[in-house]
Amino acid sequence: MVRDQFESNTWWSKNIPCLHRVHDELPIKGAQSIQNTLGMSISLPLLDQKIQQLLNVVLQSNQRNNLKQKILLTFDDGHKDILQTVPLLLRYPNIQPILFITGNQLRGDTRPLPLTALYTWCFAHHKDPNSLKEELGFDRRSLKLLSEEKQRIVLDKSGVDLNPDGEQMVDHKDLDFLINNNWLVGYHGSHHCDLRIHQPHELKSLFKEDYKLLSNLDYMPWLAWPEGRWNNQLYTMAKEIGFDVQFGLKGEKGIGTIPEIMAREIWK
């Protein structure tokens, strides 16, 4: 079992891939079609190609530096379609997949995320999720600045189906399946939104409870910030609790100001 620390000699850290959803072939429908246009879904053949390319880069680096670094392949949110990647990833022993899910999901919440529900509505109504303010009073960006439950309330009032057909998230049986196939499971925050809307003291008790739950389930106490966004106060709060390994996203505010935050890049 991989231990808690992110050892530089163990892991390749220059460009850690981040993925959300995968699809077998086009055309795809529903929320995933919108997410594909946003760079949040990748085809299995393209994923395989990118893995081979990165493996070659890391192999050459390992040979030059006499290292045996492995590659972390990170997945956020827990859409059930990521299960399609299991046979592919088993072919690559130097790839370590890890899924980051929220505290709500750790407790068995399998509802689609609010943004997924919004994307399903956008697909059905031929709308751009970034251009909804005139019609609905909010858009994709502003919705992220509400807590997950407030997102659900806003969407419900706007007539968006919160449980769209065909949208499935992983459950505990799926998590067991992933663990049995060499995956790790980590933490994606207490709930899914830009957590910078909260003060650290508002999240501390939730993070503590979730840290204990992760430990009880023998999951990894590694934290990937939702939306890849964090600030120094949130970083310090999470680190004090025990989340010593934290991940953001390249291009998001905050990356680079604390070297300990590992930058990931979205594969699309």
Disulfide bonds with the S-S distance in Angstrom:
none
